[in-house]
Amino acid sequence: EDWLAMSVYRNIVWFLKGINEYTRNGFQAASKQFVDKDMEVAVAGRTFMITGAGSGIGKATALAIAKKGGTIHMVCRNKEKAEKAKADIVKETGNKEIYVHLLDMSEMQKVLEFAEGFKKKYKQLNVLINNAGCMLKQREVNSEGLERNFATNTLGVYILTKSLIPLLEKSSDPRVITVSSGGMLVQKLQSDDLQSENDHFDGTMVYAQTKRQQVVMTEQWAKAHPNIHFSAMHPGWADTPAIAMAMPEFHHAMREKLRSADQGADTVVWLSVSQAAVTLPSGCFFQDRRPVSTHLPFAWTHTSPEQEQKFMTRLEELSKSIQAR
Ligand SMILES: NC(=O)c1ccc[n+]([C@@H]2O[C@H](COP(=O)([O-])OP(=O)(O)OC[C@H]3O[C@@H](n4cnc5c(N)ncnc54)[C@H](OP(=O)(O)O)[C@@H]3O)[C@@H](O)[C@H]2O)c1
């Protein structure tokens, strides 16, 4: 079947690209082009919110920004892990402006309440880093009946970002960075089955779809909110708890080749603090400090502006239905 052949084609091209670029060697090759001076910035007085900052790429990002003096709001669901990560960061950096907020990003009402509360309490937010993410292999729904990969990676990110936009717009040099994935390259945006109810449930592909959705949201936000600098990015294949748990075979086979969490976080940090990042257009998808294509060659993953608009309208409707509860 044509569809199957296309899917196999996309996955093979993506994997070969990954072996070259997403690995530790890929990072080392790309880093030859990095400009060290880009990262030599002090960010004292600037405020950063990082979701999923208790482990992996989120924690590495928090640590790197804390070293530069930034105020950090860690948004995590697990209190013990979050407090431990905070203590590690304070100890290693001496920066005491690190705050923990407990939130389950897969529960939409809670995300909305948190964002609205944050907006009332704090006067500024310079950078929002949407890093928390999950790849659930079995179909699960949250208390609101929403599929949990979609709720965490797409609608939760949508609601958090949209609610915080007024606060970001009041703050200087505001930025929103969303940690997507190169895995999104195998998926074309779809918005007809956002709850993954219709077909056989393939968690890896549902995850990749939500990561495609993050890229489309980023492009659309960039157009709608020109005062904020939006980016999506791919961290590469980094050795983190998420990879070890969600993809144990992949993790085992690739363990020698995976990036460190710090290497995975490099582009997140660069997008968050460097001046170079904001000289590039808003709405791009980054890999190793460079904007890259959001489509594989000949992969038929492009969508029309109407399809993208329909997707955004659907998210707005879902978020309105949460607000109305
Ligand atoms: N590692 C890679 O190779 C790779 C590749 C492509 C993209 N990414 C993306 O990178 C981001 C960070 O992942 P990671 O690799 O660093 O793995 P990780 O260490 O497991 O980080 C994921 C974080 O998200 C948090 N999280 C998940 N569901 C949540 C929820 N419902 N509410 C609040 N927090 C939640 C996790 O919290 P708990 O600790 O409580 O689970 C964890 O802190 C994810 O968006 C992932 O999709 C990673």
The ligand as a Gaussian input file, in Angstrom:
#p B3LYP/6-31G(d) Opt

LIG

0 1
 N       16.137000      12.590000      25.047000
 C       15.971000      12.635000      23.748000
 O       16.697000      12.005000      22.986000
 C       14.882000      13.469000      23.164000
 C       14.754000      13.501000      21.771000
 C       13.772000      14.293000      21.214000
 C       12.964000      15.067000      22.017000
 N       13.098000      14.999000      23.374000
 C       12.196000      15.831000      24.190000
 O       12.926000      16.442000      25.218000
 C       12.056000      16.801000      26.281000
 C       12.688000      16.428000      27.617000
 O       12.830000      15.040000      27.692000
 P       14.114000      14.308000      28.265000
 O       14.644000      13.477000      27.187000
 O       14.978000      15.251000      28.970000
 O       13.455000      13.262000      29.291000
 P       13.105000      13.367000      30.853000
 O       14.341000      13.561000      31.628000
 O       12.244000      12.220000      31.200000
 O       12.296000      14.704000      30.880000
 C       10.933000      14.811000      30.649000
 C       10.400000      15.665000      31.738000
 O        9.026000      15.947000      31.486000
 C        8.337000      15.731000      32.695000
 N        6.947000      15.399000      32.460000
 C        6.429000      14.396000      31.724000
 N        5.098000      14.383000      31.816000
 C        4.761000      15.409000      32.627000
 C        3.551000      15.906000      33.136000
 N        2.384000      15.330000      32.827000
 N        3.567000      16.986000      33.956000
 C        4.731000      17.567000      34.294000
 N        5.920000      17.135000      33.857000
 C        5.936000      16.068000      33.040000
 C        9.050000      14.595000      33.349000
 O        8.699000      14.555000      34.714000
 P        8.894000      13.195000      35.582000
 O       10.333000      13.214000      35.956000
 O        7.960000      13.385000      36.707000
 O        8.547000      12.068000      34.666000
 C       10.477000      14.961000      33.080000
 O       10.982000      15.861000      34.034000
 C       10.737000      16.072000      26.016000
 O        9.786000      16.990000      25.508000
 C       11.119000      15.073000      24.932000
 O       10.035000      14.760000      24.095000
 C       14.040000      14.218000      23.954000

